[in-house]
Amino acid sequence: RGGYFISFDAPEGTAKRIVSLAKDAGVTMTGAGATYPYKNDPEDSNIRIAPTLPPLEELDQAMKEFVTCVKLAAVEKLRIKQAEKVAGKQAQGKTLESPLLLLKGLASCGSFFA
């Protein structure tokens, strides 16, 4: 009969993007921030996952696609932060950091990207 859900806390600022990516991949999800009053999650990080008794194979595939969306949204967020950091240094006339900085940042995420 269902009646259960999973509360997933995504990296800050990525929940809406994750739900959007999942929708594009064909995975229908509850809207980001649905557990908050007026559906307004101030950190844009909470996703309520409410499976409706799909066959186990479908649930497994949907979760694989969801995890891929989480990883993609997290990488996008890291790239935006890096671009903002570089733009700020350019505006201040400072030397730009190595382009490998982003890759080092991703590597430091460890098993999240395994």
Short mmCIF file of the C-alpha atoms (twelve columns), coordinates in Angstrom:
data_MODEL
# 
_entry.id   MODEL 
# 
loop_
_atom_site.group_PDB 
_atom_site.id 
_atom_site.type_symbol 
_atom_site.label_atom_id 
_atom_site.label_alt_id 
_atom_site.label_comp_id 
_atom_site.label_asym_id 
_atom_site.label_seq_id 
_atom_site.Cartn_x 
_atom_site.Cartn_y 
_atom_site.Cartn_z 
_atom_site.pdbx_PDB_model_num 
ATOM 1   C CA . ARG A 1   0.000  0.000  0.000   1 
ATOM 2   C CA . GLY A 2   2.911  2.412  0.334   1 
ATOM 3   C CA . GLY A 3   2.567  5.261  2.772   1 
ATOM 4   C CA . TYR A 4   6.280  5.723  3.313   1 
ATOM 5   C CA . PHE A 5   8.855  8.205  2.106   1 
ATOM 6   C CA . ILE A 6   12.543 8.953  2.305   1 
ATOM 7   C CA . SER A 7   13.874 12.394 3.168   1 
ATOM 8   C CA . PHE A 8   17.054 13.114 1.190   1 
ATOM 9   C CA . ASP A 9   19.307 16.032 2.104   1 
ATOM 10  C CA . ALA A 10  21.165 17.104 -1.023  1 
ATOM 11  C CA . PRO A 11  24.131 19.460 -1.191  1 
ATOM 12  C CA . GLU A 12  22.905 22.975 -0.409  1 
ATOM 13  C CA . GLY A 13  21.434 24.800 -3.381  1 
ATOM 14  C CA . THR A 14  20.913 21.708 -5.562  1 
ATOM 15  C CA . ALA A 15  17.526 20.143 -4.700  1 
ATOM 16  C CA . LYS A 16  15.494 21.964 -7.356  1 
ATOM 17  C CA . ARG A 17  18.117 21.186 -9.989  1 
ATOM 18  C CA . ILE A 18  18.190 17.501 -8.995  1 
ATOM 19  C CA . VAL A 19  14.399 17.203 -9.297  1 
ATOM 20  C CA . SER A 20  14.547 18.984 -12.678 1 
ATOM 21  C CA . LEU A 21  17.284 16.661 -13.969 1 
ATOM 22  C CA . ALA A 22  15.361 13.625 -12.714 1 
ATOM 23  C CA . LYS A 23  12.236 14.820 -14.525 1 
ATOM 24  C CA . ASP A 24  14.249 15.226 -17.726 1 
ATOM 25  C CA . ALA A 25  15.474 11.639 -17.241 1 
ATOM 26  C CA . GLY A 26  11.890 10.388 -16.870 1 
ATOM 27  C CA . VAL A 27  11.874 10.005 -13.080 1 
ATOM 28  C CA . THR A 28  8.886  11.759 -11.491 1 
ATOM 29  C CA . MET A 29  9.599  13.063 -8.007  1 
ATOM 30  C CA . THR A 30  7.941  15.139 -5.329  1 
ATOM 31  C CA . GLY A 31  8.918  18.793 -5.734  1 
ATOM 32  C CA . ALA A 32  12.031 20.018 -3.951  1 
ATOM 33  C CA . GLY A 33  11.242 21.516 -0.548  1 
ATOM 34  C CA . ALA A 34  7.860  19.750 -0.317  1 
ATOM 35  C CA . THR A 35  8.423  19.017 3.377   1 
ATOM 36  C CA . TYR A 36  8.741  22.715 4.253   1 
ATOM 37  C CA . PRO A 37  5.933  25.185 4.913   1 
ATOM 38  C CA . TYR A 38  4.790  26.706 1.617   1 
ATOM 39  C CA . LYS A 39  7.316  24.343 -0.060  1 
ATOM 40  C CA . ASN A 40  10.023 26.901 0.684   1 
ATOM 41  C CA . ASP A 41  13.277 25.172 1.658   1 
ATOM 42  C CA . PRO A 42  15.625 28.063 2.495   1 
ATOM 43  C CA . GLU A 43  18.683 25.913 1.720   1 
ATOM 44  C CA . ASP A 44  17.242 24.242 -1.409  1 
ATOM 45  C CA . SER A 45  18.529 20.917 -0.135  1 
ATOM 46  C CA . ASN A 46  15.622 18.655 0.863   1 
ATOM 47  C CA . ILE A 47  13.949 16.162 -1.453  1 
ATOM 48  C CA . ARG A 48  11.130 13.891 -0.336  1 
ATOM 49  C CA . ILE A 49  11.265 10.587 -2.182  1 
ATOM 50  C CA . ALA A 50  7.891  8.838  -2.124  1 
ATOM 51  C CA . PRO A 51  7.900  5.640  -4.170  1 
ATOM 52  C CA . THR A 52  4.426  4.362  -5.081  1 
ATOM 53  C CA . LEU A 53  5.061  0.624  -4.982  1 
ATOM 54  C CA . PRO A 54  6.906  0.234  -8.287  1 
ATOM 55  C CA . PRO A 55  8.399  -3.148 -9.163  1 
ATOM 56  C CA . LEU A 56  11.811 -3.548 -7.543  1 
ATOM 57  C CA . GLU A 57  13.594 -3.398 -10.915 1 
ATOM 58  C CA . GLU A 58  11.972 -0.032 -11.727 1 
ATOM 59  C CA . LEU A 59  12.830 1.349  -8.291  1 
ATOM 60  C CA . ASP A 60  16.438 0.215  -8.702  1 
ATOM 61  C CA . GLN A 61  16.706 1.944  -12.094 1 
ATOM 62  C CA . ALA A 62  15.017 5.108  -10.822 1 
ATOM 63  C CA . MET A 63  17.443 5.296  -7.873  1 
ATOM 64  C CA . LYS A 64  20.436 4.871  -10.191 1 
ATOM 65  C CA . GLU A 65  19.142 7.744  -12.311 1 
ATOM 66  C CA . PHE A 66  18.447 9.823  -9.184  1 
ATOM 67  C CA . VAL A 67  22.005 9.309  -7.910  1 
ATOM 68  C CA . THR A 68  23.358 10.358 -11.305 1 
ATOM 69  C CA . CYS A 69  21.247 13.532 -11.103 1 
ATOM 70  C CA . VAL A 70  22.593 14.255 -7.597  1 
ATOM 71  C CA . LYS A 71  26.170 13.879 -8.800  1 
ATOM 72  C CA . LEU A 72  25.582 16.065 -11.853 1 
ATOM 73  C CA . ALA A 73  23.890 18.819 -9.833  1 
ATOM 74  C CA . ALA A 74  26.715 18.740 -7.264  1 
ATOM 75  C CA . VAL A 75  29.363 19.053 -9.984  1 
ATOM 76  C CA . GLU A 76  27.447 21.924 -11.581 1 
ATOM 77  C CA . LYS A 77  27.308 23.693 -8.208  1 
ATOM 78  C CA . LEU A 78  31.064 23.216 -7.713  1 
ATOM 79  C CA . ARG A 79  31.752 24.591 -11.194 1 
ATOM 80  C CA . ILE A 80  29.607 27.655 -10.509 1 
ATOM 81  C CA . LYS A 81  31.423 28.308 -7.234  1 
ATOM 82  C CA . GLN A 82  34.786 27.927 -8.988  1 
ATOM 83  C CA . ALA A 83  33.727 30.297 -11.789 1 
ATOM 84  C CA . GLU A 84  32.562 32.865 -9.222  1 
ATOM 85  C CA . LYS A 85  35.865 32.535 -7.382  1 
ATOM 86  C CA . VAL A 86  37.848 33.021 -10.600 1 
ATOM 87  C CA . ALA A 87  35.674 35.965 -11.666 1 
ATOM 88  C CA . GLY A 88  36.190 37.580 -8.259  1 
ATOM 89  C CA . LYS A 89  39.960 37.228 -8.511  1 
ATOM 90  C CA . GLN A 90  39.948 38.619 -12.024 1 
ATOM 91  C CA . ALA A 91  37.961 41.618 -10.813 1 
ATOM 92  C CA . GLN A 92  40.501 42.148 -8.046  1 
ATOM 93  C CA . GLY A 93  43.440 41.747 -10.461 1 
ATOM 94  C CA . LYS A 94  44.828 38.708 -8.640  1 
ATOM 95  C CA . THR A 95  46.540 35.746 -10.279 1 
ATOM 96  C CA . LEU A 96  44.169 32.980 -11.337 1 
ATOM 97  C CA . GLU A 97  44.443 29.584 -9.702  1 
ATOM 98  C CA . SER A 98  45.323 26.445 -11.601 1 
ATOM 99  C CA . PRO A 99  42.496 24.937 -13.685 1 
ATOM 100 C CA . LEU A 100 43.201 21.691 -11.838 1 
ATOM 101 C CA . LEU A 101 41.719 23.201 -8.675  1 
ATOM 102 C CA . LEU A 102 38.226 22.076 -9.675  1 
ATOM 103 C CA . LEU A 103 39.437 18.507 -10.219 1 
ATOM 104 C CA . LYS A 104 41.158 18.517 -6.839  1 
ATOM 105 C CA . GLY A 105 37.933 19.742 -5.268  1 
ATOM 106 C CA . LEU A 106 35.990 16.927 -6.905  1 
ATOM 107 C CA . ALA A 107 38.558 14.358 -5.785  1 
ATOM 108 C CA . SER A 108 38.183 15.560 -2.213  1 
ATOM 109 C CA . CYS A 109 34.504 14.536 -2.367  1 
ATOM 110 C CA . GLY A 110 35.745 10.960 -1.997  1 
ATOM 111 C CA . SER A 111 33.223 8.158  -2.090  1 
ATOM 112 C CA . PHE A 112 30.389 10.534 -3.027  1 
ATOM 113 C CA . PHE A 113 31.548 10.171 -6.628  1 
ATOM 114 C CA . ALA A 114 32.384 6.467  -6.437  1 
# 
